[in-house]
Amino acid sequence: MLSKVLLAIIVLFLAVNLYYFFTNKSFKKSYFNRAMFYKLFFVLTGMTFGFAFLFYVLSLNGPVLVYSDPNGSKPVEHSFQTYLYFSGETILSVGYGDIVPLGIGRIVSLVEAGIGVLLPTAYFMRAFGSNKQEDDNDD
């Protein structure tokens, strides 16, 4: 019972913080672009699913992902959920270390991680650049 109450309080706290972040206008000018945010979210989601499908297809020829185990690595179960989990932790640069890529999976993982870092950077630079141009045009 106590754990459910604490969980509810934590979820409420997180929701209030997110609401405050997206609605607070404490700065004179806000650089948050809702359309750009949604576009980035859907592109990253699409890339995550795309790489998960790629890992799934690559695994049809042999294991590309194994569990990280000091007693010996064993291949992950051949399920889309496992590949989606690995793809998500790779593109978001989380990298828990519980699953490790093998062979061609290493190269694909590096490409996915690079996209996961560079894509948000490009979107933010574009958002700041377009806001800077608007500021310059206002002057």
C-alpha positions in Angstrom: 0.0 0.0 0.0 2.8 2.4 0.9 4.6 1.7 -2.3 1.5 2.5 -4.4 1.1 5.8 -2.5 4.8 6.7 -3.0 4.6 5.7 -6.7 1.5 8.0 -7.2 3.3 10.9 -5.5 6.4 10.4 -7.6 4.4 10.3 -10.8 2.4 13.4 -9.8 5.7 15.2 -9.0 7.1 14.3 -12.4 3.9 15.4 -14.2 3.9 18.7 -12.4 7.5 19.3 -13.2 6.9 18.6 -16.9 3.8 20.8 -17.0 5.8 23.6 -15.3 8.7 23.2 -17.8 6.4 23.4 -20.9 4.1 26.2 -19.6 6.4 28.5 -17.6 7.4 31.7 -19.5 9.9 33.0 -17.0 12.2 34.1 -19.8 11.6 37.1 -21.9 11.7 35.0 -25.1 11.3 31.2 -25.2 13.2 29.1 -27.7 10.9 26.1 -27.4 9.4 25.2 -30.7 6.5 22.7 -30.2 6.4 21.6 -33.9 10.2 21.0 -33.9 9.9 19.0 -30.6 7.1 16.8 -32.1 9.1 16.3 -35.3 12.2 15.3 -33.4 10.2 12.9 -31.2 8.6 11.1 -34.1 11.8 11.0 -36.1 13.7 9.4 -33.2 10.8 7.0 -32.6 10.8 6.0 -36.2 14.6 5.6 -36.2 14.3 3.4 -33.1 11.8 1.1 -34.7 13.7 1.1 -38.0 16.9 0.0 -36.3 15.0 -2.6 -34.2 13.7 -4.1 -37.5 17.2 -4.0 -38.9 18.6 -5.9 -35.9 15.7 -8.3 -36.1 16.4 -9.0 -39.8 20.2 -9.3 -39.2 19.6 -11.8 -36.4 17.9 -14.2 -38.9 21.4 -15.1 -40.1 22.8 -15.6 -36.6 23.1 -13.8 -33.3 23.9 -10.1 -33.4 23.1 -9.4 -29.8 24.2 -11.3 -26.7 23.6 -10.9 -23.0 26.5 -9.5 -21.1 27.4 -12.2 -18.6 30.7 -12.9 -16.9 30.0 -16.6 -17.0 29.7 -16.6 -20.8 27.6 -14.8 -23.3 24.4 -16.3 -24.6 22.4 -14.9 -27.5 19.3 -12.8 -26.7 15.9 -14.3 -27.4 14.7 -13.7 -30.9 11.9 -11.3 -30.2 11.2 -7.8 -31.6 10.7 -6.4 -28.1 14.3 -7.3 -27.2 15.6 -5.6 -30.4 13.4 -2.6 -29.7 14.8 -2.3 -26.2 18.4 -2.5 -27.4 17.6 0.0 -30.2 16.0 2.4 -27.7 18.9 2.3 -25.2 21.4 2.7 -28.1 19.7 5.7 -29.8 19.1 7.5 -26.5 22.7 6.8 -25.4 21.6 5.0 -22.3 23.7 1.8 -22.8 22.9 -0.2 -19.7 25.4 -2.9 -20.7 23.0 -5.8 -20.3 23.0 -6.5 -24.0 26.1 -6.3 -26.2 26.2 -6.3 -30.0 28.3 -8.8 -32.1 29.8 -8.6 -35.5 27.9 -6.4 -37.9 25.7 -5.4 -35.0 28.6 -3.4 -33.6 28.8 -1.2 -36.7 25.0 -0.8 -36.8 25.0 0.1 -33.1 27.7 2.8 -33.7 25.7 4.3 -36.6 22.6 4.3 -34.5 24.3 5.9 -31.5 25.8 8.5 -33.8 22.4 9.4 -35.2 21.0 9.5 -31.7 23.6 12.1 -30.7 23.7 14.1 -34.0 20.0 14.3 -34.8 18.9 16.1 -31.6 21.9 18.4 -31.9 21.0 19.3 -35.5 17.4 20.0 -34.5 18.4 22.2 -31.6 20.9 24.1 -33.7 18.2 24.6 -36.3 15.7 25.8 -33.7 18.2 28.3 -32.2 19.2 29.4 -35.6 15.6 30.1 -36.7 14.9 32.0 -33.5 18.1 34.0 -33.9 17.0 35.0 -37.4 13.6 36.1 -36.1 15.4 38.1 -33.4 17.6 39.8 -36.0 14.6 40.6 -38.2 12.7 42.2 -35.3 15.6 44.6 -34.7 
